[in-house]
């Protein structure tokens, strides 16, 4: 089984404020450390394509990436680029998603069709 540390993501785009001039940030070549160290707070499974729900706590996430950003913050145009390094402590993740089953001759496999995350960071 391949290592899950670091968790690597090619690109993640976020819009921090609304509207056509909203502030946007894109993280590229992102590496996340600590995601495999988690505790399941609650989990609710479902049947027949209904969404599942879960809550997990991750004590510490370390994120390294390259960033670009642009848009309007309050009333001031802003843009930038560079290195992104973050340490997030006490992360609680609320998840909701749907799965499908794929039956093959070697067994039944579960595929995540959709996944929504809400992250709450203590520090």
C-alpha positions in Angstrom: 0.0 0.0 0.0 1.4 3.4 -0.9 2.3 6.0 1.8 -0.5 8.4 2.6 2.0 11.0 4.0 2.2 13.5 2.5 -1.2 13.8 0.9 -0.4 15.4 -2.4 -2.9 17.6 -4.4 -2.0 19.2 -7.7 -4.2 22.3 -7.3 -6.8 23.7 -4.9 -8.8 26.9 -5.7 -10.7 28.9 -3.0 -12.8 32.0 -3.3 -12.7 33.8 0.0 -15.2 36.6 -0.8 -18.2 36.7 -3.1 -18.9 38.6 -6.3 -17.1 39.0 -9.6 -14.1 40.8 -7.9 -14.0 38.2 -5.1 -10.7 37.4 -3.6 -9.3 34.1 -4.9 -6.4 32.0 -3.9 -5.0 29.0 -5.7 -2.6 26.5 -4.1 -0.4 24.4 -6.4 1.8 21.4 -5.7 0.3 21.1 -2.3 1.7 18.6 0.3 -0.4 18.0 3.4 1.2 16.3 6.4 -0.7 14.9 9.4 -4.0 13.9 7.6 -3.5 10.2 8.5 -3.5 11.0 12.2 -7.2 11.4 12.9 -9.9 10.4 15.4 -13.4 9.6 14.2 -15.9 11.6 16.3 -19.0 10.3 14.7 -20.1 8.5 11.5 -23.5 7.9 10.0 -23.7 5.5 7.1 -26.5 5.2 4.6 -28.1 3.0 2.0 -29.3 3.3 -1.6 -27.2 6.3 -2.6 -28.2 8.5 0.4 -25.3 10.7 1.7 -23.1 9.5 4.6 -22.0 11.9 7.3 -18.9 11.9 9.5 -16.9 14.1 11.8 -13.2 13.7 12.4 -10.6 15.5 14.4 -7.0 16.0 13.2 -4.6 17.3 15.9 -2.2 19.0 13.5 -2.0 19.6 9.7 1.1 21.0 8.1 0.5 22.4 4.5 3.2 23.4 2.0 2.4 24.8 -1.4 2.9 27.5 -3.9 0.2 30.2 -4.0 -1.2 32.8 -6.3 -4.0 35.2 -5.3 -5.9 38.1 -6.7 -9.1 40.1 -6.1 -10.5 42.7 -3.8 -10.2 42.6 -0.1 -12.7 44.9 1.5 -12.2 47.8 -1.0 -8.5 47.3 -1.8 -7.3 45.4 -4.9 -4.7 42.8 -3.9 -2.7 40.1 -5.5 0.4 38.0 -4.8 2.3 34.8 -5.2 4.9 32.8 -3.4 5.4 30.0 -0.8 2.5 28.9 1.4 3.3 27.3 4.7 0.6 26.7 7.3 0.3 24.8 10.6 -3.3 24.2 11.6 -4.0 22.8 15.1 -7.2 21.2 16.3 -8.9 20.7 13.0 -12.4 19.3 13.1 -13.6 18.1 9.7 -17.3 17.6 9.0 -17.8 15.3 5.9 -20.8 14.5 3.8 -20.6 12.4 0.7 -22.1 9.7 -1.5 -20.6 6.4 -2.6 -21.3 3.8 -5.2 -20.5 0.1 -5.3 -18.6 -1.5 -8.1 -18.9 -5.3 -8.3 -16.0 -7.1 -10.0 -15.0 -10.7 -10.1 -12.4 -10.0 -7.4 -15.0 -8.4 -5.0 -17.1 -5.4 -4.4 -15.4 -2.0 -4.3 -16.6 1.3 -3.0 -16.1 4.5 -5.0 -16.6 8.0 -3.5 -18.8 9.9 -5.9 -19.0 13.2 -4.1 -17.4 14.6 -1.0 -18.1 17.9 0.8 -15.8 19.1 3.6 -16.2 21.8 6.2 -13.0 22.5 8.2 -13.1 24.2 11.6 -9.6 25.2 12.8 -9.0 25.9 16.5 -5.6 27.6 15.9 
